Amino acid sequence: MNFVKFSLIFCSFFILSNIKAQNNFIKTTAYFGILHPLVSVSSQETVVNFRDFYQVGFPFGVNFWKTSQTGFSVEIIPFIKSEGGVSKMNNVLFHPGLLFDVGKGFKIATRLAFETAGRYGVTPVFTKTFYKAKNNSYYISLGLPARFGNDKPGSIGSALQIGTAF
């Protein structure tokens, strides 16, 4: 957890040092959603959500746009897993990263990943805003997590997220 605390302090310093200049473009948005991991593949196994268990995440975060095309995001995702008639919170993911608006409602996030379950890695996320209202918008995202550590082989996977930003 010391690395997570250090990351939070570093990210806060980065954000605050960029906000102090009055002429800089800073736009802040918040969001929340629901995330469904789909599949995870490693050299030892292929894990498919919805088959033997159901896992769901509830991402929420804040985006700090430095320009209209680039920004920084801090995301936290608590996960709940239901298996064999028992449900429990089994993991929290701290997910900071850089944001890039590539136009026409498409964004790319390059996220670091730090899990309380002991895994770490990176997650490129591809997002499309599909409906924009006056005070909020709705999006769908595809994440491609790569995870390492905790005495397990490296894995790659996919996850689908849908949510609202305001």
Buried (B, 14 or more C-beta within 10 A) or exposed (E): EEEBEEBEEEBEEEBEEEEEEEEEEBEEBEBEBEBBBBBBBBEEEEBBBEEEBBBBBBBBBBBBBBEEEEBBBBBBBBBBBEEEEEBEEBBBBBBBBBBEBEEEBEBBBEBBBBBBBEBBBBBBBBBEBEEEEEEEBBBBBBBEBBBEEEEBEEBEBBBBBEBBBE
